[in-house]
Amino acid sequence: MTSEAPPFGIEGLTTAWVDASLHASGALPAASHVASVSAKPVGERGGVNGDAFHLALTYEGEPGPARLVAKFGTPGVRGVAVFQGWYEREVRFYEQFATRTPLRTPQAHAVALGGPGECVLLLEHLDPLVHGDQERSCTLEQALAVARAIGAHHATWWGSPEIEAAEWLPDTTVGLTRASRVAGAFARALDGAGTLLTPDVRAARGRLAEAYVPLLEAIARPPRTLTHGDFRLDNLFFSEGAPIEVAAIDWQFACRTRGAYDLAYFLGLDLEPSARADVEGPGIEAYLEALAAGGATYDRAEFERDYNIALLASLAVFTIGAGSPSPNPRMDRVHAQGIERLCAAIEARGALGVLDSLG
């Protein structure tokens, strides 16, 4: 912690605050000081629910980190961010869980919440790791590394009393208490998705909309784990050497669900249909092996059902996103591509059949 008042927008960020934050986190020797800080927007890849900036730093004395990332709340989405608790979730994640999970996350040099919709995070820059790209998909080796990494993370928090006691963590990304209010948005989004939906999914859109709340209730039943909630390539970084290291950013959607949610979200959204047959099966096996190595038990039949439920719940996220005001052209493409990939995965697995088993 630092006595310097935290900024809640890039215009308020000062050299003195960055200096105090790096000293407080142990990243800068006491005799050294930050001499200058320059900021550049991350751009279209910087997230849609927060304003993110690359910071370049110079020093007097022994240098500290050459680059950092600063992230703030976005004025245009603060109402929904407060309603959904996005900023609080990310700040609390870094405060309570980030340093105790095997899944690499950026070191947080400072995090703070302000008034409604205000936050700041001063984070490690993940150079030289390479940022994933949802539009371009990934290699088999990267997908297996992701599956192992999220499996080890889930195993750490499997059935954890600590995550159950964290009142700021909702059950599913939207929270079960808010699910019925979101169901209408899903119904409207399905009607507007048009030809992005495959014929079978389009024919089932009425059943899907009616099943929205039961789908979320099913994926939120115990035993649960700490899930990322938006686990896709745009929020992942990779090392270029072997073994591949995976790091995850953007924890605004952190929540409690069954473990299959993150894996299905990743494999369903990030695999081209032509590659799924070669990647999905090995990815599932790698995930379950990592879970078992971490001491977590996931009944295979339950996992398969949960995976199908998660594909349908993920489709809801992306159809609602596609039907909402767009922050930039890239997210239009990502939403459309995500819907098409998820529909292909749903049909390939016959995941619509799970609707018959929901209470």
C-alpha positions in Angstrom: 0.0 0.0 0.0 1.1 3.6 -0.5 0.0 7.0 1.0 -0.2 8.4 -2.5 -3.9 8.8 -3.6 -4.7 6.3 -6.3 -5.7 7.7 -9.7 -8.9 6.5 -11.3 -8.1 7.7 -14.9 -5.0 8.1 -16.9 -5.2 11.8 -16.5 -4.6 11.4 -12.7 -1.7 9.0 -13.0 1.5 10.6 -11.6 5.1 9.6 -11.5 5.0 9.9 -7.7 2.1 7.4 -7.4 3.9 4.9 -9.8 7.1 5.3 -7.8 5.4 4.8 -4.4 3.5 1.7 -5.8 6.7 0.1 -7.1 8.4 0.7 -3.8 5.4 -0.7 -1.9 5.4 -3.9 -4.0 9.1 -4.5 -3.7 9.7 -4.0 -7.4 12.0 -1.0 -6.9 15.0 -0.6 -4.5 14.5 2.1 -1.8 17.4 4.2 -3.2 15.9 4.3 -6.8 13.1 6.4 -8.1 10.8 6.7 -11.1 12.0 9.6 -13.2 9.3 9.6 -15.9 6.2 7.7 -17.1 4.7 7.9 -20.5 1.4 6.2 -21.5 0.0 4.8 -24.7 -3.4 3.2 -25.1 -3.4 -0.5 -25.6 -6.0 -0.2 -28.4 -8.6 -2.6 -29.6 -7.0 -5.6 -27.9 -7.0 -3.8 -24.5 -10.4 -5.0 -23.4 -13.9 -3.6 -23.8 -14.8 -3.0 -20.1 -11.7 -1.1 -19.0 -9.3 1.5 -20.3 -5.8 0.0 -20.5 -2.5 1.7 -21.2 1.1 0.6 -21.8 3.4 2.6 -19.5 7.1 3.2 -20.4 9.2 4.1 -17.4 12.7 5.6 -16.8 14.5 5.7 -13.5 17.0 7.5 -11.3 19.3 4.9 -9.8 18.9 1.1 -10.2 16.1 0.6 -12.7 12.8 -1.2 -12.1 10.4 -2.6 -14.6 10.8 -0.9 -18.0 7.1 -1.3 -18.9 3.9 -1.7 -16.9 0.2 -1.8 -17.7 -2.3 0.6 -16.1 -6.0 -0.3 -16.2 -9.0 1.9 -15.2 -12.8 1.7 -15.3 -14.4 2.9 -18.5 -16.9 5.8 -18.0 -19.2 4.4 -20.8 -19.8 1.1 -19.1 -19.6 2.0 -15.4 -23.3 1.4 -14.8 -23.3 -2.2 -16.0 -19.8 -2.7 -14.4 -21.2 -1.7 -11.0 -24.4 -3.8 -11.5 -22.2 -6.8 -12.5 -19.4 -6.1 -10.1 -16.8 -6.3 -12.8 -14.2 -3.9 -11.4 -14.6 -5.2 -7.8 -14.1 -8.8 -9.0 -10.8 -8.0 -10.7 -9.4 -6.0 -7.9 -10.5 -8.6 -5.3 -9.0 -11.4 -7.4 -5.6 -9.7 -7.4 -5.9 -8.9 -3.7 -7.0 -12.4 -2.5 -6.1 -15.1 -5.0 -3.7 -14.1 -7.8 -0.5 -15.0 -5.9 -1.8 -18.4 -4.8 -2.7 -20.0 -8.0 -0.4 -22.0 -10.3 -1.9 -20.2 -13.4 0.4 -17.3 -14.1 -1.2 -13.8 -13.7 0.5 -10.4 -14.0 2.1 -9.2 -10.7 -0.1 -6.5 -9.3 2.0 -3.6 -8.0 -1.1 -1.6 -6.9 -4.9 -2.2 -7.1 -7.7 0.0 -5.7 -11.4 0.7 -5.9 -12.8 4.2 -5.8 -16.4 5.4 -6.1 -19.0 3.5 -8.1 -17.4 2.3 -11.3 -13.9 3.5 -10.4 -10.8 1.3 -10.2 -7.1 1.2 -11.0 -4.7 -1.7 -11.5 -1.0 -1.2 -12.0 0.2 -4.5 -13.4 3.3 -6.3 -14.6 3.8 -6.1 -18.4 4.0 -9.6 -19.7 6.9 -9.1 -22.1 8.3 -11.3 -23.7 5.2 -13.5 -23.6 3.1 -13.3 -26.8 -0.5 -12.2 -26.7 -3.0 -14.7 -28.0 -5.4 -13.8 -30.8 -8.9 -15.2 -30.8 -9.4 -14.4 -34.5 -6.3 -16.4 -35.5 -6.9 -19.4 -33.2 -3.9 -21.3 -31.7 -1.8 -24.4 -32.2 -2.4 -27.8 -30.7 0.5 -27.4 -28.4 -0.8 -24.0 -27.1 -4.3 -25.4 -26.6 -2.9 -28.3 -24.6 -0.8 -25.9 -22.5 -3.9 -23.8 -21.8 -5.9 -26.9 -20.8 -3.2 -28.0 -18.4 -2.9 -24.6 -16.9 -6.6 -24.0 -16.3 -6.9 -27.6 -14.9 -4.1 -26.9 -12.4 -5.8 -23.6 -11.4 -9.2 -25.2 -11.0 -7.7 -28.0 -8.9 -6.3 -25.5 -6.5 -9.7 -24.0 -5.8 -11.9 -27.1 -6.3 -14.6 -27.1 -3.6 -12.7 -24.4 -1.7 -14.5 -22.9 1.4 -12.5 -19.8 0.7 -14.2 -19.1 -2.7 -17.6 -20.0 -1.2 -17.0 -17.4 1.5 -16.0 -14.7 -1.0 -19.3 -12.7 -1.2 -18.0 -10.6 -4.2 -17.7 -13.8 -6.3 -21.0 -14.4 -8.1 -22.3 -17.8 -9.1 -21.7 -17.8 -12.9 -20.4 -14.7 -14.7 -23.7 -12.9 -14.4 -24.8 -14.2 -11.0 -27.8 -16.4 -10.4 -29.6 -13.6 -8.7 -29.4 -11.6 -11.9 -30.0 -14.4 -14.4 -33.7 -13.9 -15.0 -33.0 -10.3 -15.9 -30.4 -11.4 -18.5 -32.6 -14.1 -20.0 -34.7 -11.6 -22.0 -31.5 -10.2 -23.5 -30.5 -13.7 -24.6 -33.8 -14.3 -26.3 -33.6 -11.0 -28.2 -30.0 -11.7 -29.1 -30.8 -15.1 -30.5 -33.5 -13.6 -32.7 -31.1 -11.1 -34.0 -28.2 -13.5 -34.6 -29.7 -14.7 -37.9 -27.5 -16.6 -40.2 -24.6 -16.7 -37.7 -26.6 -19.6 -36.0 -26.5 -23.0 -37.6 -29.9 -24.4 -38.6 -30.2 -26.7 -35.6 -29.3 -24.0 -33.1 -31.6 -21.5 -34.9 -34.5 -24.0 -34.7 -33.8 -24.4 -30.9 -33.5 -20.8 -30.0 -36.8 -20.7 -28.2 -35.8 -23.6 -26.0 -32.4 -22.1 -25.5 -33.9 -18.8 -24.3 -36.3 -20.6 -21.9 -33.4 -22.8 -20.6 -31.1 -19.9 -19.9 -31.6 -19.8 -16.1 -31.6 -23.6 -15.7 -28.4 -23.7 -17.7 -26.7 -21.3 -15.3 -28.1 -23.1 -12.3 -26.7 -26.4 -13.6 -23.2 -25.1 -14.3 -23.1 -23.4 -10.8 -23.9 -26.5 -8.7 -21.3 -27.7 -6.3 -18.5 -28.7 -6.3 -17.4 -25.5 -7.8 -14.1 -23.8 -8.4 -12.7 -20.3 -9.1 -13.4 -19.8 -12.8 -11.9 -17.0 -15.0 -15.2 -16.5 -16.8 -13.8 -15.0 -20.0 -11.2 -17.6 -20.7 -10.3 -17.1 -24.4 -7.2 -16.3 -26.4 -7.5 -12.5 -26.2 -7.0 -12.8 -22.5 -4.1 -15.3 -22.7 -0.3 -14.9 -23.2 2.2 -17.6 -24.3 5.9 -18.2 -24.0 7.6 -19.0 -27.3 9.9 -21.7 -25.8 9.1 -25.2 -24.6 7.4 -26.0 -22.3 4.8 -23.4 -23.2 3.9 -21.1 -20.3 0.4 -19.6 -20.1 -0.6 -16.4 -18.4 -4.1 -15.1 -18.0 -5.3 -11.4 -17.7 -8.6 -9.7 -17.4 -10.3 -11.2 -14.3 -13.4 -9.0 -14.4 -15.7 -12.0 -15.0 -14.2 -14.2 -12.2 -16.9 -16.3 -10.6 -17.8 -19.7 -9.1 -18.9 -22.5 -11.5 -18.2 -26.1 -12.4 -14.7 -26.4 -13.9 -15.9 -27.4 -17.4 -17.1 -23.8 -18.0 -13.7 -22.3 -18.6 -12.5 -25.2 -20.7 -15.6 -25.3 -23.0 -15.5 -21.5 -23.3 -11.9 -21.7 -24.5 -12.1 -24.7 -26.8 -15.5 -23.7 -28.2 -14.5 -20.1 -29.0 -10.9 -20.5 -30.0 -10.9 -23.5 -32.2 -11.7 -23.4 -35.9 -14.2 -26.1 -36.7 -11.7 -27.7 -39.1 -9.2 -28.2 -36.2 -11.6 -29.2 -33.5 -11.5 -33.0 -34.1 -7.8 -33.0 -33.6 -7.6 -30.6 -30.6 -10.8 -30.8 -28.5 -10.4 -34.4 -27.4 -6.7 -34.1 -26.4 -7.5 -30.8 -24.7 -10.2 -32.4 -22.6 -7.9 -35.2 -21.6 -5.1 -32.8 -20.7 -7.5 -30.8 -18.5 -8.8 -33.9 -16.7 -5.3 -35.2 -16.1 -4.2 -31.8 -14.7 -7.2 -31.8 -12.4 -6.4 -35.3 -11.1 -2.8 -34.4 -10.6 -4.0 -31.5 -8.4 -6.1 -33.8 -6.3 -9.5 -32.9 -7.8 -12.1 -35.6 -8.8 -14.5 -34.8 -11.7 -16.8 -37.7 -12.7 -16.4 -38.2 -16.4 -20.1 -38.4 -17.2 -20.7 -35.2 -15.1 -17.9 -33.5 -16.9 -19.3 -34.4 -20.4 -22.7 -33.0 -19.4 -21.2 -29.9 -17.9 -19.1 -29.3 -21.0 -22.2 -29.3 -23.2 -24.0 -27.0 -20.7 -21.0 -24.7 -20.8 -21.0 -24.5 -24.6 -24.7 -23.4 -24.5 -24.0 -20.9 -21.7 -21.0 -19.6 -23.7 -23.2 -19.1 -26.7 -25.4 -16.9 -24.6 -22.5 -14.7 -23.6 -21.5 -14.2 -27.2 -24.9 -13.7 -28.7 -25.7 -11.1 -26.0 -22.4 -9.4 -26.7 -23.1 -9.3 -30.5 -26.4 -7.7 -29.8 -25.0 -5.0 -27.6 -23.4 -1.7 -28.6 -20.0 -2.4 -30.1 -16.8 -0.9 -28.7 -14.9 -1.4 -31.9 -14.9 -3.2 -35.3 -12.7 -6.0 -34.0 -15.1 -7.0 -31.3 -17.9 -7.2 -34.0 -15.7 -9.7 -35.8 -14.8 -11.6 -32.6 -18.5 -11.9 -31.5 -19.6 -13.1 -35.0 -16.7 -15.6 -35.2 -17.4 -16.8 -31.7 -21.0 -17.5 -32.4 -20.2 -19.5 -35.5 -17.5 -21.5 -33.7 -19.7 -22.2 -30.7 -22.6 -23.3 -32.9 -20.3 -25.7 -34.8 -19.0 -27.1 -31.5 -22.6 -27.5 -30.2 -23.7 -29.4 -33.2 -20.6 -31.6 -33.4 -21.1 -32.7 -29.8 -24.9 -32.9 -30.0 -24.9 -30.5 -27.0 -28.5 -29.3 -27.6 -29.5 -32.7 -26.2 -28.7 -31.5 -22.7 -31.7 -29.3 -22.8 -33.8 -32.5 -22.3 -32.2 -33.2 -19.0 -32.6 -29.7 -17.4 -35.1 -29.4 -14.6 
